[in-house]
Amino acid sequence: MHSKVFTCKAILFDLDGTLIDSIASVDRAWSKWMLKNGLEPALNLPLIHGRRSIDSVRALTPYLNIEEEDAWLRNTETHDTEGVIALEGALQFLALLPTHSWSIVTSGTSEVAKARMKAAGIVAPQAVYGEDVLHGKPAPDPYLLAANRMAIDPSDCLVFEDTAAGVRSGHAAGMKVVAVTMGQVRPDILFADAVISTYKNALLECNESGLIVTI
């Protein structure tokens, strides 16, 4: 198989499922919320990943008070970080990046994302959170905002993602996207520009002109 080489000036990382394993925490909180509102978790959990919580709440229960329900979820997720850890190789990969050259771009709200990053040992130089944009993933807004804040052209940014909504968001922003599967069979994200099962499959080089990522 031929290697794929990406040149960029910045790498933008999704958080949950891309840099950290938080699936147990996410599923616990959302299962509680779904059960208290008469929804079947087994049917509805697959629908929420990669999107802002408020967008998922609005889609699943438009008849409820969206802000109140979203606040309940945010509070629950913020205070439940049990089992949240960095994915294999993620911290080592981040440590190779100059601080000015990367950012977190998550659908999670700031309080939830910060709690999970702390639990996983990730210190991000900058981040775009779910509440920072009017339209969340799969819209391009989160990634375009990150590029704007870093004063880098979107075409010079490389995205790492783990959901279809995230891959679409990166593509819509005019960026190349690497999908992270962590060894899972994920046909839903194979339309990304490259796929890695672990960060050990991504070789990073830094030079004066930017970053080179070989997959």
N, C-alpha and C positions, 0 to 999 in steps of 0.2 A: 504494500500500500504506500502511495506517495505521500510525503509530508505536506502539510499546508502551512504556509508562512504568512503571518500577518504583521504588518508594520503599523505602528500607531504612536500617538503621543500620550494617550491616557487609557487606562482600563477601568471600566465601570462594572462593579459587581452587584448583582442582586444579593440578598442576604440569606433568607430562609431557603434551605435546600441547595444553595449555591456555595456558600461559605460555611454555613452551620447546619447541623442536624437538629431541627426543632420540631420535627413532625409529631412526636409524642405529645409535646406541650400544646401544639396547635390543635391536634385532634381532641385532647382532653377538654380544652376550653370550648371549642366549637361543638363538641358532642353534648356538653352540659347545656349550652345555649339552645341547641336544636331540640333536645329533649324537653326543656322547659317551655318551648314554643310549639310542641307537637309535631316536630319534623323528625324524620328517620335519618340518623347519622350515616348509615351505610349507603344511603342513596344520595345524600347531599354533600358529604365531605369532599368528594372528588371535584365539586363545582367551585370550591372557594380558593384553591391554591393559586398563588401568583397574582391575586387581585387584592385591592384594598378591602379591609374589613367592611367599611361602610358601603362599598359597592356590592359586596356579597349579601349583606343584610338587606339592602334595598331590593336586590334581585329575588331573594328568597322569601322575604316577608314585607312586601311593600305596604301592607295594611297596618304595620306596627309603627311606633314612634322610632324612626330610624336612628336619630341621635342618641336616644336613651339606650337602645339596644346595643349600638356600637360602643357606647361608653362602658356598658356592662362587660362586653367582650374585651375591650382594651384593658380594663382594670384586672380582669381575670387572667389574661395572658401576661400582663406585666408582673404579676405576683406568682406566676407558676413557670419557673425556668428549670425545673428539675429535669435532668437528662439532656439539657441543651449543651452541645459541644461543637467545637470546630470540626469540619470534615477533614478527612485524612489529607495531609499535605497542604491544606489551605493556609495555615499560619506561616509555614515555610515559604510558600509562594508570595504571600503578602510582604514578608520580610525582605524580599529581594527588590521590591519596588520603591523608587524614590517617593517620599511622602507627597510631593506635589503632583504625582502622576496617577493617582487612583482615588476612587470615591465609591461609597456605598450608594446604591439606588434601589430602595426597597419600597414595597407596597405597604409595609408595616408602619404604624404611627411611631412617632419619636420615642414615646415612653416604652413601648413594647420592644422596639428595635434596640434601644440603648440597654435595656435590661438583658436582652439575649446576647448582645455583643459583649457585655461585661461578663456574663456567665461563660462565654466561649473564649474569652481572652483576646478579643479583637479590639484594637484601638484605631478607629478610622479618622484620617485627617479631615475628612469632610463627608457629608451625606445628604441625600435627598430622601425625605420621608413621605409617607402617604399623604399627609395633610398639606404638603408644600405645593401640590398641584391641584388644578380644578378637575382634570381628567386623569385617572390612573391608568396603569397598564390594562389592556394592550395599546392604549393611546401612546403616542410618542412623547408626551409632555414630560414625564419624569427624566428620561434620558436627555432630552433637549435642555432641560433646566440644569442638569448636572454639567453638560458641556458648556453652557453659557456661564455658569458660575466659575468654571475653571478656565474660561476664556480660550477654549479649544474648539476648533471646527468639529462638528459632529462626525464628519467623514474621517477624522483622525482619532476617533474613539473606538475601542474594541469592548464589546459587552460579554460578560459571562452570566449565563442564566440557566434555570432548570425547569421552567414551565413554558407552555405554548404561548400564554399571554405575555410573558416576559420576552420571548424570542420575537414575537410580533411587534412588541413595543420598541425593541432595539432596531429592528428592520425599518419600522415606520419612521424612526429618527434618522435613518440613513447610515446606520452603523452595521458593521459585521458582528456576528454573534456566535460565540462558542457555547454549546450546550453541555452542561455537566450532568452526568447520569449516575455517578457513583456506583457503577456496576449494574444498575437496573436496566431492564429492557424498556426503552421509552420511545416507541414509534411516533408518539405525538410531538416530539421535538426534533425529529430527524431533518426538518427543513432548515435547521440552523446551518451556518456556514461551515462548522466543524463540530465534532462531538468528542468529548473526553469522558472516560469512566472515572478518572482520578487526576488530581493535579500533577501526579508523577508523569502523566502523558503530555504535559505542557512544558516546553523548554523556554525560559525567559532570558533574553539578553537586553542589557541597557547600554546605550551609547549616547553621544552628545546630541544626536538627531532625534532620539526617541527610544521606543521599545520595539523589540522583535520577539514575537511569540511563534514558536514552531510547534505544531500539533502532529 
